[in-house]
Structure formats: C-alpha cells, structure tokens
C-alpha cells in the first residue's frame, strides 16, 4: 500500500519522460517504501530483509545473460522493463545518493526535485541534477550507475601505523563484463568506514563516508585513543 501511495508523488505528480526512465519512479518509490517500513517497524530488520532480497534476486540478474543497467537503452517488449534491477537496484542507487549527501543533503535534493519538476515528465538526469545542484556537489561520474550493468566487487587492505596515529586503507573496485559491455569504468561508490580498537573495542576513528571513484584509492584515517595492545 505504501509503495502505491508514494507513487502519488514519484510517478504521478512527477512522472517519466519515457519508459527508459522507469527506475526514476520505481527505484525511488521502492526506496521510499523501504524507509517508511523501517520507520514503521524496525529499521535494522527492514534493511536486512532488503539486502537479502537484492542479493537473492538482483545479484544473479546482474551477473547473468539478462544483465542490464537500471536505465536500459533498448527493449524488445515493454514488460521486460519490470525487473529487479530497475526496481531493487534502482532503490540502492537512490540510497547511495543519501550516503553521499547525508540525510539533510538528500532531503534538500528531493525538495529541489519536487520544486523544479512538479507536474512534469522528466529523466533520471533531472533527478541527478537536482541532487547535485541542491548540494553543490559534482555527481557526473555517478551517472555510470545508470549506464553500466553489473555488480562491482570492492576489496580492502589496511595498514595501521601506531606511531603516526594513522590507518591507511586501500579500496579497489572491479566489475566483470556484461552483455554489450566488455569493459567497465570505475563507479562512484560511497563507503562508510569506522575503526575500533581490537583490544578494547573502543572507537579509534569515527564513522566517515569515503568516496571510491577510481579503480584503486588509498585513504589515510587519523586514529586516536589506541591502546598499547592494539
């Protein structure tokens, strides 16, 4: 019921210019329904269920012969568009906007989106532009989530320098070939990271959002309050 109610805004008041923009209303509405259900019940349980669903349904689709971007470029039959990729992966892409911009920044972007486009038929690029303009943030590379299929794999390697009080974290991303896309460019991936002391469990680096935009990047995090046994 929540999903269809939210379509009053994301689908009716602001609708899609064409069918290729379907994730604009469906991915956004799935995300809004997920957040509503989490607020209504348990946010943690809702998130676990959503992740289990996307891993069980969308990951295989993204890794198989039917893989396609959340904004497909062609179709044979229109009902082929109603996929887990368009809906569930589309919702995860919306969630990454929030991870990059923060809840307040995401709300600013949503407010600008409604203000600009109420009563209009728009595109995924219009949504991305509203998010970018409302926060003064360059989201050009983020478009690759709309144009490239596949599930990127992120690996991490870290080194602690106790004397310097720093932790060097190297993040690397790869994404295998998909039909019609043999090579992928790096995605813009927000990754939340925090550090705990292995001996005491105390926080030594507060949670922060790193932005992985290259094939491999090294981030240096300051650490404080490290125990001698860490």
C-alpha positions, -999 to 999 in steps of 0.1 A, spaced: 0 0 0 28 24 9 45 19 -25 14 28 -45 6 57 -22 41 71 -27 36 70 -65 12 99 -60 44 120 -59 71 98 -75 52 86 -105 22 108 -109 30 144 -99 64 139 -113 65 112 -140 88 97 -165 95 113 -199 98 78 -215 99 42 -205 137 42 -203 134 63 -172 113 38 -154 137 34 -125 132 72 -118 98 64 -104 101 28 -94 136 28 -78 128 60 -59 94 46 -48 109 13 -36 134 33 -16 107 55 -1 87 24 8 117 8 24 124 38 46 87 41 55 85 4 65 117 8 85 103 38 104 70 20 110 86 -12 123 124 -19 128 149 -1 105 175 -28 111 152 -57 103 139 -39 72 174 -33 60 184 -69 65 153 -81 45 160 -56 17 196 -67 14 187 -104 14 162 -97 -13 186 -78 -36 213 -104 -31 189 -133 -39 171 -117 -68 191 -89 -83 227 -101 -80 220 -132 -102 203 -110 -127 232 -86 -128 257 -114 -133 238 -133 -160 229 -131 -196 200 -107 -189 221 -81 -171 211 -45 -179 216 -11 -164 189 4 -142 182 27 -172 182 3 -201 189 17 -236 166 -7 -256 139 -33 -251 120 -60 -270 88 -59 -250 78 -33 -225 70 -58 -198 107 -68 -199 115 -35 -181 98 -46 -148 129 -62 -134 147 -65 -100 174 -43 -115 151 -14 -123 133 -17 -90 156 -30 -63 190 -20 -77 174 13 -86 164 17 -49 200 10 -38 213 37 -62 189 62 -46 202 50 -12 238 59 -24 227 95 -30 217 96 6 250 80 17 270 106 -4 249 137 6 237 128 41 201 128 51 198 166 52 215 169 18 194 142 3 163 160 16 175 192 1 179 174 -32 144 159 -30 128 193 -22 145 209 -52 134 180 -74 98 184 -65 100 222 -67 115 221 -102 95 193 -117 61 192 -101 36 184 -129 64 175 -154 77 144 -173 114 142 -165 145 120 -167 170 103 -144 194 131 -153 170 157 -140 169 138 -106 207 137 -105 210 173 -114 186 183 -85 207 163 -61 239 179 -75 226 215 -76 210 214 -42 243 204 -26 269 219 -48 284 185 -55 297 171 -88 278 139 -95 289 135 -131 306 101 -125 276 89 -106 257 86 -139 277 53 -145 252 36 -121 226 44 -147 246 33 -178 266 3 -167 253 -31 -157 269 -55 -132 277 -56 -95 311 -42 -86 333 -60 -62 352 -39 -36 382 -52 -18 400 -36 11 435 -38 26 446 -18 56 478 -9 75 480 6 110 508 30 118 505 32 156 535 56 158 520 81 134 484 75 146 471 67 112 454 38 94 459 35 56 430 19 39 433 9 2 400 2 -16 398 -13 -50 369 -20 -73 363 -43 -102 333 -52 -123 331 -80 -147 318 -78 -183 281 -77 -191 262 -83 -224 274 -54 -247 297 -40 -220 331 -58 -220 349 -31 -200 335 -10 -172 347 23 -159 350 29 -122 318 36 -103 313 64 -78 308 43 -46 302 57 -11 316 35 16 311 41 53 341 32 75 349 34 112 376 18 133 375 1 166 404 -9 189 409 -46 186 419 -50 222 393 -27 239 365 -23 214 367 15 218 362 37 188 395 50 175 382 65 142 347 78 139 325 66 111 330 86 79 319 82 43 347 76 18 341 81 -19 357 55 -41 359 69 -77 390 52 -91 400 16 -97 421 18 -65 425 45 -39 442 48 -6 426 67 23 446 78 54 424 79 85 436 95 118 432 73 148 430 84 185 430 65 218 447 34 205 456 10 233 491 -5 237 478 -39 229 461 -30 197 
